[in-house]
Amino acid sequence: MITGEIRNRVDKIWETFWTGGITNPLTVIEQFTYLLFIKGLDEAETTKEQEAEFLGIGHEGVFPEDKQHLRWNQFKQLGSAEEMYDVVSNEVFPFIKNLHGKEESAYSKYMGDATFLIPTPNMLAKVVDGIDNLPATEDRDAQGDLYEYLLSKIATSGTNGQFRTPRHIIKLIVELMKPTPEDIIIDPAMGSAGFLVAASEYLRDHHSDMFLVQGLKEHYHNTMFYGNDMDRTMLRIGAMNMMLHGVDNPNIDYRDSLAEINKDKEQYTLVLANPPFKGSLDYESVSNDLLKIAKTKKTELLFLSLFIRILKPGGRAAVIVPEGVLFRNQKAYNTIRKEIIENHKLEAVISMPSGVFKPYAGVSTAVLIFTKTGAGGTGNVWFYDMEADGFTLDDQRSPIEQNDIPDIIQRFSNLETEKDRTRNDQSFFVPIEELRENNYDLSINKYKDIEYEEVEYETPDKILKKIDTYEQEIIEGLKKLKEIVKGL
């Protein structure tokens, strides 16, 4: 989470946009992101120049010799706001829009219709000055926190089930799945590409040697990351986010993942997603392949069917679902749970507290982890009851010490040691036979043993006598108060 000081700086920049007439939160984020991207390009270029100089090798940068004045550290020093505005609006912005030239990259596709909307030189000067005082955008953790805070300002988030996934929950899921250099990763409802960015970060941190192997390096930049969304603004933000995090050419598409037009089948090895789960669709707008698994209009169930279809055999999925998916006793819900448990391999159900998505919604959610096999394989399913995620579960979401996330990662990475856990513990195994007996119910409360402590209460007579005593004390107190008031 970003510090109070940085939060205040961001709020001041936001206020500059607001008072300048840009009041749509998504538009503010988009314009904000363009400038963060421009600053990040310059910082990344400076780092590469310094590395090349240290190693004594040549460096062909993003900015040609005749375009050096388009760099952040150059135009921010221009003498007047009007001069800066002219350079940014007429040269810098067209430059970043055409960074990939005519290539069919995600970046060039979605930057093509990007528009620079900052209306006045004075407003641009204030925003540039504010952004210049933020942490370096090459600091990946700081940038992730910054994006998270910006996205938290989308007031309409959650109205269509499109919750911003907290960054620490994304990192938890990626840590659990441990992406490999050979994986082909997709988020079919990508938003700002948080899961894809976190997966790319994990690979850089844990498999840095993959960049020494030409084939793996090419795979990382061109054929590893896939994402779909139906909001072009979020696609632009996602494309810039991926590029700033060092992925040259992610496969990001404007696409309704649930529609018939999406023909993806057995193409990916890892699904990481938090799909919309408030909507209902008409059968006519949904791919027939998905309805074959479970005939439903519920998006949360349709996305689970989609994940099964698009995964290669042996592919894995870690996805967030609303709590109702775990236990609702309706045909479509039962069908999809049975499909995952009987025909594939359900590995884990991690129940999360209802405050995780506040302030957008108080809905309880869970993480499902499963492997596509097409031939079963579910044995003992690991359940974990997350009680705390390191933040308060109210609208403020302030940091606290209680945090189950490290314990979840440690235990899931060592499931052999979980066999002796009891149903009174925070985590335990449930065998498939028991799931079958309970109509494939995946609610942890169905299987957890709850210890009740006997509480002894006083007899009714004693309680009534205490009430009489308290009442007399109140009456006496009121008499004294009246006497005091009369004497004033």
Secondary structure, DSSP 8 states (H G I E B T S, - for coil): ---HHHHHHHHHHHHHHHHTT---HHHHHHHHHHHHHHHHHHHHHHHHHHHHHHHT-----SS-GGGGGGSHHHHTT-SSHHHHHHHIIIIIHHHHHTTTTT---HHHHHHTT-------HHHHHHHHHHHHTS--TT-HHHHHHHHHHHHTT-TTTTTTS-----HHHHHHHHHHH---TT--EEETT-TTTHHHHHHHHHHHHH-GGGGGSHHHHHHHHHTSEEEEES-HHHHHHHHHHHHHTT-S--EEEE--TTSTT----S-EEEEEE----S-B--GGGS-HHHHHH----BHHHHHHHHHHHHEEEEEEEEEEEETHHHH--SHHHHHHHHHHHHHSEEEEEEEE-GGGGTTT----EEEEEEE--SS----EEEEEE---EEE-SSSS--EEEEE-HHHHHHHHTTGGGGTT--TTSSEEEEEHHHHHHTTT---GGGT------------HHHHHHHHHHHHHHHHHHHHHHHHHHHT-
